[in-house]
Amino acid sequence: MRHFLTLRDFSKEEILEVISLGIKLKKKAKKGKFKPYLKDKILGMIFEKSSTRTRVSFEVGIHQLGGKGLFLSSDDIQLGRGEPLKDTARVLSRMVDMVMIRTFGQERLEEFAKYSTVPLISGLSDRYHPMQLLADFMTICEHGKNKNLIAAYVGDGNNIANSWLMLASKIGFEFRISTPKGYEPNQQVLADAYKFAKKSGAKITICENPKDAVKGATVVTTDTWVSMGQENEKERRVKDFEGFMVDCKMMALAQKDALFLHCLPAYRGYEISDEVFEAHADEIFDEAENRLHVQKAVMVWLDKQR
C-alpha cells in the first residue's frame, strides 16, 4: 500500500504514469464517460485548513469514480476536540477506503499515515502541495511545454515552491526560483532536490533577481505572498516582496509563447498583475480544472497499489 504525501516519495516513471492516467480520465470525462474505478468506495476528507478547489475537486472526483466523499471538518469530528491523530487514523481506517487530509503541518500527515491502514493523500501541508504540482505538470503537458521545459517560480519559498523543487528534480527539467531574502524554500527540501537532480539531470538555479529567473523561461509561475494563517504579516510581506510581482514587463522576459500558471486564489496587484492574469486566464483555469482529473488519477492509482 502506498500513500501520497509528497512527490519526494515517487519516481519519475510513477509521476508520469499518474499524469498519463489523469489526461486519459479527462478525455473520457469530456465525452461524458465515467468508469466506476472506485465503485462504492468511501473517501474521508479531513479539512483542518479550508479550501475551495481541494474540497470540490476531491468530492466531485470520487463521485465520478463511482464512490462517495465524506467531508470531515476538524470542527465537526473528535480530532478538533483533542483526540490523538493516531486514534482518528485507526478509527477511519476501519470505516473508509481512502483518506485525504488538508492540514497545516506535514508532520500530521506523516503521523496519520503511520497508523493508517488505508491510503492517505495530502491535500496540502505547510511543507508540500503535491496535488497542485501534478495539476500544473498535467497542464504543461497538455499545452506541449513539457519538452525543453524551463520553469521559473517567482515569489514566496512556500509549499508550492518546495513542490516545484521536488517535481523538477524528479522529472529532470530546468527550474529557476527567485524569492526575497528571508523567504527562501526549505533548506532540507532544497538539499533533497539537488540530490535527486544528480540522477535526473535537472538544473536547479537560485536567482536573487526575479528577472534573471524569468528570462527565457517557457513556464512562469507564482503564488500568493500571504498564505492562510499569515494575515497578520500582510503589511510586512507586501513590503518585502516589492519587485516580485509578475507584470507585463517581467512576463515579456520569458519566451514569447510562455505559459503562466497560478494555483489560485490570485491577488491582483500583489503577486500578479491583472493584465498578466487575464492574458493567461485560459491556462490558469485549465490548471484549476486539472486538479479534478489528476486527483482522480491519484485515487485510482493508489487503489491499484493495495
C-alpha positions as CSV (number, residue, x, y, z in Angstrom):
1,M,0.0,0.0,0.0
2,R,1.2,3.5,-0.9
3,H,0.4,6.9,0.5
4,F,0.7,10.2,-1.5
5,L,2.2,12.8,0.9
6,T,4.9,14.3,-1.3
7,L,6.4,13.9,-4.7
8,R,9.7,13.1,-2.9
9,D,8.4,9.6,-2.4
10,F,7.7,8.9,-6.1
11,S,9.9,8.1,-9.2
12,K,9.8,9.9,-12.5
13,E,8.1,6.9,-14.0
14,E,5.3,6.8,-11.3
15,I,4.7,10.6,-11.7
16,L,4.4,10.3,-15.4
17,E,2.1,7.3,-15.1
18,V,-0.3,9.3,-12.9
19,I,-0.2,12.3,-15.3
20,S,-0.9,10.0,-18.3
21,L,-3.9,8.5,-16.4
22,G,-5.1,12.0,-15.5
23,I,-5.1,13.0,-19.1
24,K,-6.9,9.8,-20.1
25,L,-9.6,10.4,-17.4
26,K,-10.1,14.0,-18.5
27,K,-10.6,13.0,-22.2
28,K,-13.2,10.4,-21.1
29,A,-14.9,13.0,-18.8
30,K,-15.2,15.5,-21.7
31,K,-17.2,12.8,-23.6
32,G,-19.4,12.2,-20.6
33,K,-17.8,8.8,-19.9
34,F,-17.1,7.9,-16.3
35,K,-15.8,4.5,-15.5
36,P,-16.6,3.5,-11.8
37,Y,-13.0,2.6,-10.9
38,L,-13.8,3.1,-7.2
39,K,-17.4,1.9,-7.2
40,D,-18.9,2.1,-3.7
41,K,-15.5,3.2,-2.2
42,I,-15.6,5.9,0.5
43,L,-13.1,8.8,0.7
44,G,-12.8,10.5,4.0
45,M,-11.8,14.2,3.5
46,I,-10.4,15.9,6.7
47,F,-10.1,19.6,6.4
48,E,-8.1,21.3,9.1
49,K,-7.5,24.1,6.6
50,S,-10.3,25.3,4.4
51,S,-10.3,25.3,0.6
52,T,-12.5,25.8,-2.5
53,R,-10.6,23.8,-5.1
54,T,-9.4,21.0,-2.9
55,R,-12.9,20.2,-1.5
56,V,-14.8,20.5,-4.8
57,S,-12.2,18.6,-6.8
58,F,-12.0,15.6,-4.4
59,E,-15.7,15.5,-3.8
60,V,-16.6,15.6,-7.4
61,G,-13.7,13.3,-8.3
62,I,-14.7,10.4,-6.0
63,H,-18.3,10.8,-7.2
64,Q,-17.3,10.5,-10.9
65,L,-15.3,7.4,-10.0
66,G,-18.4,5.7,-8.5
67,G,-17.6,6.3,-4.8
68,K,-18.7,8.8,-2.2
69,G,-16.8,11.5,-0.3
70,L,-17.3,12.4,3.4
71,F,-16.5,16.0,4.3
72,L,-14.9,16.0,7.8
73,S,-14.2,19.4,9.2
74,S,-11.9,19.4,12.3
75,D,-14.7,21.4,14.0
76,D,-17.1,18.5,13.4
77,I,-15.1,15.5,14.5
78,Q,-13.3,14.5,17.7
79,L,-9.9,15.5,16.2
80,G,-10.9,19.1,16.8
81,R,-11.6,18.3,20.5
82,G,-8.2,16.8,21.1
83,E,-8.4,13.2,20.1
84,P,-4.9,11.9,19.2
85,L,-4.3,11.9,15.4
86,K,-3.2,8.2,15.6
87,D,-6.6,7.2,17.1
88,T,-8.5,9.1,14.4
89,A,-6.3,7.3,11.8
90,R,-7.1,3.9,13.3
91,V,-10.8,4.5,13.5
92,L,-11.2,5.9,10.0
93,S,-9.1,3.1,8.6
94,R,-11.8,0.6,9.7
95,M,-14.6,2.7,8.1
96,V,-13.4,4.3,4.9
97,D,-11.3,3.1,1.9
98,M,-9.1,6.2,1.5
99,V,-8.4,9.4,3.3
100,M,-7.4,12.9,2.2
101,I,-6.1,15.5,4.7
102,R,-5.6,19.2,4.2
103,T,-3.7,20.4,7.2
104,F,-1.2,22.9,8.5
105,G,1.7,20.6,9.4
106,Q,3.4,17.9,7.3
107,E,4.2,16.0,10.5
108,R,0.5,15.5,11.0
109,L,0.2,13.8,7.6
110,E,3.1,11.6,8.4
111,E,1.7,10.6,11.8
112,F,-1.7,9.8,10.3
113,A,0.0,7.7,7.6
114,K,2.0,5.7,10.2
115,Y,-1.2,4.5,11.8
116,S,-3.5,4.3,8.7
117,T,-4.2,1.0,7.0
118,V,-5.8,2.8,4.0
119,P,-4.1,5.1,1.5
120,L,-3.6,8.7,2.6
121,I,-3.5,11.7,0.2
122,S,-2.1,15.1,1.1
123,G,-4.5,17.9,0.2
124,L,-1.8,20.4,1.3
125,S,0.5,20.9,4.2
126,D,2.9,23.7,5.3
127,R,5.7,21.8,3.5
128,Y,4.2,20.5,0.3
129,H,1.3,20.7,-2.1
130,P,1.8,17.7,-4.4
131,M,-1.7,17.6,-5.9
132,Q,-1.2,21.1,-7.2
133,L,2.1,20.3,-8.8
134,L,0.6,17.3,-10.5
135,A,-2.1,19.5,-11.9
136,D,0.5,22.1,-13.0
137,F,2.6,19.5,-14.8
138,M,-0.5,17.9,-16.5
139,T,-1.4,21.4,-17.8
140,I,2.2,21.9,-19.0
141,C,2.0,18.5,-20.9
142,E,-1.4,19.4,-22.4
143,H,0.0,22.7,-23.7
144,G,3.0,20.9,-25.2
145,K,5.5,22.6,-22.9
146,N,7.0,19.5,-21.3
147,K,9.8,19.2,-23.8
148,N,12.8,21.6,-23.3
149,L,10.9,22.9,-20.2
150,I,12.4,25.9,-18.4
151,A,10.2,26.8,-15.4
152,A,10.5,29.9,-13.4
153,Y,9.0,30.5,-10.0
154,V,8.9,34.0,-8.5
155,G,7.6,34.7,-5.0
156,D,7.4,33.1,-1.6
157,G,9.5,30.0,-0.9
158,N,6.5,28.1,0.4
159,N,4.9,24.7,0.0
160,I,4.3,25.4,-3.7
161,A,7.9,26.4,-4.2
162,N,9.0,23.3,-2.3
163,S,6.8,21.1,-4.5
164,W,8.2,22.7,-7.7
165,L,11.7,21.7,-6.5
166,M,10.6,18.1,-6.0
167,L,8.8,17.9,-9.4
168,A,11.8,19.4,-11.3
169,S,14.3,17.3,-9.5
170,K,12.3,14.1,-10.2
171,I,11.3,14.8,-13.8
172,G,14.6,16.4,-14.8
173,F,13.8,19.8,-16.3
174,E,15.4,23.2,-15.7
175,F,13.9,25.1,-12.7
176,R,14.8,28.6,-11.6
177,I,13.5,30.1,-8.4
178,S,13.6,33.6,-7.1
179,T,12.5,34.7,-3.6
180,P,13.1,37.7,-1.4
181,K,15.9,37.3,1.2
182,G,14.4,35.6,4.2
183,Y,11.7,33.8,2.2
184,E,13.8,31.0,0.7
185,P,12.5,27.5,0.3
186,N,13.0,24.9,3.0
187,Q,16.7,24.0,3.1
188,Q,16.1,20.3,3.6
189,V,13.8,20.3,0.6
190,L,16.5,22.2,-1.4
191,A,19.1,19.7,-0.4
192,D,16.9,16.8,-1.4
193,A,16.2,18.5,-4.7
194,Y,19.9,18.8,-5.5
195,K,20.4,15.2,-4.6
196,F,17.6,14.0,-6.9
197,A,18.7,16.3,-9.7
198,K,22.1,14.5,-9.9
199,K,20.2,11.4,-11.1
200,S,17.5,13.1,-13.2
201,G,19.7,15.7,-14.9
202,A,17.6,18.6,-13.6
203,K,19.2,22.0,-13.5
204,I,18.1,24.0,-10.4
205,T,19.1,27.6,-10.1
206,I,18.5,30.1,-7.2
207,C,18.2,33.6,-8.6
208,E,18.4,36.8,-6.5
209,N,16.8,38.9,-9.2
210,P,13.4,37.6,-10.3
211,K,14.1,38.9,-13.8
212,D,17.0,36.5,-14.1
213,A,14.7,33.6,-13.3
214,V,12.1,34.6,-15.8
215,K,14.4,35.4,-18.7
216,G,13.9,32.8,-21.5
217,A,11.5,30.7,-19.4
218,T,8.8,28.6,-21.1
219,V,6.6,28.5,-18.0
220,V,6.3,31.2,-15.4
221,T,4.5,30.7,-12.1
222,T,3.9,32.3,-8.7
223,D,1.8,32.0,-5.6
224,T,0.2,34.3,-3.1
225,W,2.6,36.3,-0.8
226,V,0.2,35.9,2.2
227,S,-1.0,32.4,2.7
228,M,-3.8,31.3,5.0
229,G,-2.7,31.9,8.6
230,Q,-0.3,34.7,7.7
231,E,-2.8,37.5,7.5
232,N,-1.2,39.4,10.4
233,E,2.1,39.5,8.3
234,K,0.5,41.1,5.3
235,E,1.8,44.6,5.6
236,R,5.4,43.4,6.2
237,R,5.2,40.8,3.4
238,V,3.9,43.2,0.8
239,K,6.9,45.5,1.5
240,D,9.4,42.6,1.5
241,F,8.1,41.3,-1.9
242,E,8.4,44.7,-3.7
243,G,9.7,44.0,-7.2
244,F,8.4,40.4,-7.3
245,M,5.1,40.9,-8.9
246,V,4.8,39.2,-12.3
247,D,3.6,42.0,-14.5
248,C,3.7,42.6,-18.3
249,K,7.3,43.8,-18.2
250,M,8.5,40.8,-16.3
251,M,6.5,38.4,-18.4
252,A,8.0,39.9,-21.5
253,L,11.4,38.5,-20.5
254,A,10.1,34.9,-20.9
255,Q,9.7,33.2,-24.2
256,K,7.1,34.7,-26.4
257,D,4.6,31.9,-26.0
258,A,5.4,31.1,-22.4
259,L,2.7,29.7,-20.1
260,F,1.7,31.4,-16.9
261,L,0.4,29.3,-14.1
262,H,-1.1,30.2,-10.7
263,C,-2.6,27.8,-8.2
264,L,-5.2,30.3,-7.0
265,P,-6.6,32.2,-5.3
266,A,-4.7,35.1,-7.1
267,Y,-4.4,38.6,-5.7
268,R,-4.2,41.1,-8.5
269,G,-1.8,43.9,-7.8
270,Y,0.3,41.8,-5.5
271,E,2.0,38.7,-6.8
272,I,0.4,39.1,-10.3
273,S,-0.9,42.0,-12.3
274,D,-4.5,41.9,-13.6
275,E,-3.2,42.2,-17.2
276,V,-1.0,39.1,-17.0
277,F,-3.7,37.1,-15.2
278,E,-6.3,37.9,-17.8
279,A,-3.9,37.3,-20.7
280,H,-3.3,33.8,-19.3
281,A,-6.7,33.1,-17.8
282,D,-7.3,30.1,-20.0
283,E,-4.1,28.4,-18.9
284,I,-4.8,29.2,-15.2
285,F,-8.3,27.8,-15.3
286,D,-7.1,24.7,-17.3
287,E,-4.7,24.2,-14.4
288,A,-7.5,24.6,-11.8
289,E,-9.7,22.1,-13.6
290,N,-6.9,19.6,-13.8
291,R,-6.9,19.3,-10.0
292,L,-10.1,17.3,-10.5
293,H,-8.7,15.0,-13.2
294,V,-5.2,14.4,-11.8
295,Q,-6.6,13.7,-8.3
296,K,-8.9,11.1,-9.7
297,A,-5.9,9.5,-11.3
298,V,-4.1,9.5,-7.9
299,M,-7.0,7.8,-6.2
300,V,-7.3,5.2,-8.9
301,W,-3.5,4.6,-8.9
302,L,-3.4,4.3,-5.1
303,D,-6.3,1.9,-5.1
304,K,-4.4,-0.4,-7.5
305,Q,-1.4,-0.5,-5.2
306,R,-3.3,-2.1,-2.3
